[in-house]
């Protein structure tokens, strides 16, 4: 692991080894890499060192005490512990959504107290880890609205009366901005904005709605952070290739993405100016053999090595159904190819 190597890439200083991060939801591989059983407090730290990770994906909040939608959850974890058949929608119709006041419902944090909490939390994580640990928020605009209303009412509300729904987003923005200000007051060097704002095929609503209702809010968050000297990274599931220019114009200094967002486009247009994290695909690992895995690493390295801020990562996680030999082949190929 190397904080110095990770920060060199964040600063676009092109470290001699392509840096590395991973998101592992594969208990057997975690046990295999660490030699420690599930639940052992040192397991994650040991396998992070074994994989020589340089960046640790992490976000926090905003914490929301109030009405939230529960859309249920399928099985992703090996033990099925994430399965949730319960579904609840606390908002009855579109009119109730359009009348909603997020600040009255969820409240605003005390910025100074929240900043002290974030500083202590981040400092402990950073001191325990020789890799870049960012600050960040998980619910940012679209993800916040999904959590509150669920997909159906969100889409129906923004399609019924965009102006009124924009006023609802204004309240959400006040909450997100307060948490953003708290992070800006800490000693973090990197901030991660997570917002699952697109689907696998791209935009979930008219792209111009993003340009009126989403990206201007990002710009305001990111101006605050950049003025405080933080590097801003944007992360979303799905395919946001069509919005790369909008995100860069709003102030994103880096992109973290799944295989659906096009690495070739990102590298061509932003490879010299932005941090790039991810894009390797877990599907060849899951359904192919070790040679398929190797070709996937080669594809990413062929595009990423020329980019000074590129980090290698499997963009859509390493899930529990990946064969052991394929996961190990991925790591071995990365270690073999990471030298520039």
N, C-alpha and C positions, 0 to 999 in steps of 0.2 A: 504494500500500500504506500502511496506517496501523496501527501498533501501538496508538496512542492510541484510534482508533476501535474496534479489536477489543476492547481491554480495557474500553472504555466499555460495550460490549454484554455482555461477560462479567460486568461489575458491575451489569448491568441499568439502566444510566444512559441508555439510549435515544439513541444518537447520531443526528444529523440525517440521515445517510445510512445505509441498511440495509447492514451490512457483508457481505463476500463471501468465500467460499472455494470451491475446486474441486478435484476429483480427476480428472486427465486421463490417460487411457491411449490417446492419439490422437497418434501421432508427427507426422502431417501438420499437424495444428492447432498443435502445439508449434513446428514449423518455421515455419509461416505467421505465428504471433504474434511469434516471436522474431527471425525472419530469420536464424537460425543452424542449421547442420546437426546431425543426430543425433550425440550423443557430445560436442558442444561443452560445455565445463565451465560456460559462462555461460548455456546455453539456458534452463534451468529458472528461474533468477533473472530473466532478461529477460522471459519470458512471465508470471511471477508479477507483476512490476511493471506489465506491459501490462494485465493483468486487474485490477489494483488489489486484490489479495487481502489480507485482514486477519487470516487465521488459516491456519496450516499444519498439516494433519493429520499427526501423527507419533507413533509408539510404538516401544518397544524391549523385546524379550525376553518372558519370561525365556529365557536361553540354556540349552538342555537338551542335555547330552552323555550320551547313553544311548539305550535302545531307544525308537524312535518309529515310528509307522505311516506308510507312504506310500500314499495312496489314489489316486495318479495325478493328472493335471490335463489338462483340455481346453484348447483354444486360445482365449485372450482377447487376447493381444498381437498386434499387426499382423503381426509376422514369425513368429509361431508358436513363439517361443522358449520359451514357458511350457508347451508340450505335453509331457506326461510319461506314457508308457505303462506305466512300471514300477509295480507294486503289491506292497507287502510288509507283512505283518502279523506283527510279532515275538511277539505273544501268541497262544498256541495255542487257549485256551478261556476260558470265563468264570471257572473256578476260578483260573486263573493271574492273571487281572485282579484278582480279589477278594483274592488274597494279595500283591499288588504293594505295595512300599514305595517311594514316589517319592523320599523323601529319600535312602535308601540308593542308589537308581539314579542320580539326577541331582545330588545334593549340594546344599549351601546356599552362597550367595555370602558372602564377607567383606563385611559391610554397609558398613563405612567405606571400603574400597577401591572397592566398586561405586558408592558415592555420589560419590567423587572422579571416577570415570570418567564417570558421568552428568552431573555438574556441568560438566566440561570439554566434553563432547559438546554439551550443551544451550547452554552459553555461546557456543560457536563458532557454532552455528546461529542463535542469537538475535542475535548481533552482526552476522551477515551478512544479516539479514532484517528489514525494517521491517514486521513483522507479529507476531502472537502465536504463539510456538512453545511448545507444551505439552511436558511430560514424559508418559510413559505406558507401559503394558504391553499387549502384543498378546494374550497367552495368559492368560486369567483364568477359572478354574474350568471352564466347559464347553469352551471352546476348548483349554485345557490337556488335558482328558480326551480330546477328539477327536484331538488330535495324538498322544497316547500310544497310544490303543487303536483308533482308527477308529470310525465311526458304529455298526457292527453290534454290536461287543463292548461299547461304551459302553452302548447301549440295553439289551442283553441283561443286562449286569451289574447295572445300576441297577434293572432289573425283577425280577431273580432274588433279590437280597438287598441292599436299600437300606441297611441298617445297616452291613453289611460294606463296601459301596462307599463309604459315608460316611467310613469310616476311611481309605480310599484318598484321598478328597478332603481329609481332614485333613492328609495328608502334602503334597499339592499346595498346600494353603493355607499351610503353613509356608514353602514355597519362594516363593510369590507374596508373602507378607507380608514376607519378607526383602528382595525387590526393591522392594516398596512403601516399606519403611522407608528404603531407600537413596535413592529419589526424594524422600521427605519431607524429607530432610536437605539437599537442594539448594535453589537460589534460584528454582526454577520457581514461577510463579503459578497455573498451570493444569495439571491432571493428567487424562489421557484413559485410561479403562478400556475396552478393546475386548474384547468377548466375544460371538462369534456363537452365541448361546444358543437361537435360535429358527429355524424354517424360514419359508418364504413364507406358510404358512397359520397360523403361530403356534407354540405350544409343541411341543417334540419329545417331551416326556413329561408325565405328570400335573402340572398346575400346582401342586398341593400339594407335590410333590417339590422344585420350585424354592423353595418357601417354607420347606422344611426344610433343603435342602442347598445352595442357591445364594445366595439373598439374604442370609442371616445372615453369610455369608463376605464378601460385598460390604460389608455394614455395618461389619465389623471393619476391612477395608482402608480404607474411606472415613473412618472415625472418625480413624484415624491421620493421614491426609492433611489432613482438615479441621482437626484440632487443630494442624497445622503451618501453617495459613493458606492452604492450596491450595484452589482451586475444582475440584470433581470433575465431569467430564463422562463420561457413559456412551454407548458406541457399540456397535450390533449391526446386522448384516444382518437381513433378514427382517422379520417383523411382530411387534413386541413391545407393541402397543397394550394388550393385556389386562394387561400387567405394569407399566404406567406408575406406578400408585399404589404398588406394591411397591418399585419402584426409587427413587421419591421418598422413601418412608418409610425406605428403607435409607440414604439420604443423598446420592443423585445430585442435583447442582445444575444439570444440563443434560443434554440428549438430542441425540445425533447419529444420524440414521436415514435409511433408504431410503424410497421412495415408498409402501411397503406399510404402514408404521406411519402412522397417520392424523393428519395435520397439524391437521385441524380439532379433533380431540379433544385433542391436545397443547396447541394454542393456547387452547382454551376452559378447560381445567383447570389449565394450568401456564404460560400465556403471560405472566403478570405476575410470576412468581416464579422461572422457570427459563430458562437459556440454551437456545435451539432452533437446531439447525443442519441444513439440508438439506431434503429431500423432493421437490424438482423431479425429474421422471421423464425418463430418457433415451429412453424408448420413443417418445414423440412426436417427439423429435429424430431418431430412427433411421428411423422408418417414416412420419412425416408430413411436412408442409411447414412453411415459415417461419411461417405463421399459426397452425398447431398449436403450434409452439414458443412463440410469443408468448402464446397462451392459457394455456400451462402456467406461464409466468412470472407472468402476471396472477393465476392461481389462488393461487400461493404468496405473492405480495405482498399480495393481498387479505386473507389470513389472518395473514401474518407481520408486516406493518408495525405493527400495533397492539401487538406483543410487543417489549418493550424489549431483549431479548437475542436477537433473531432474526438469523441469518446466512443469506443466500441461497446455495444450493449445489445442484448436481445430486446427489441422494442416492445413486444407483447408478452413479456415474462417467460420464465422457464417453468411450465406447469408440471404437476406430478405424474402425468402420463408420458413424459418424454423418457425413452429408454436410457438407462445409465450410460451405455456406451456412446450414445449420441451426445449427451451432455458433456461427457469427458472429452469427446472428439472436438466439440466446440471450443472448450478451454484450451486444449492442446493446439488447435489451429490458430487461435488468437495469439498464444504465447510465441508460436513459430513466426507469425506474420507481423507482429506489432512493431518491429524495428523499422524506422523510416530510413 
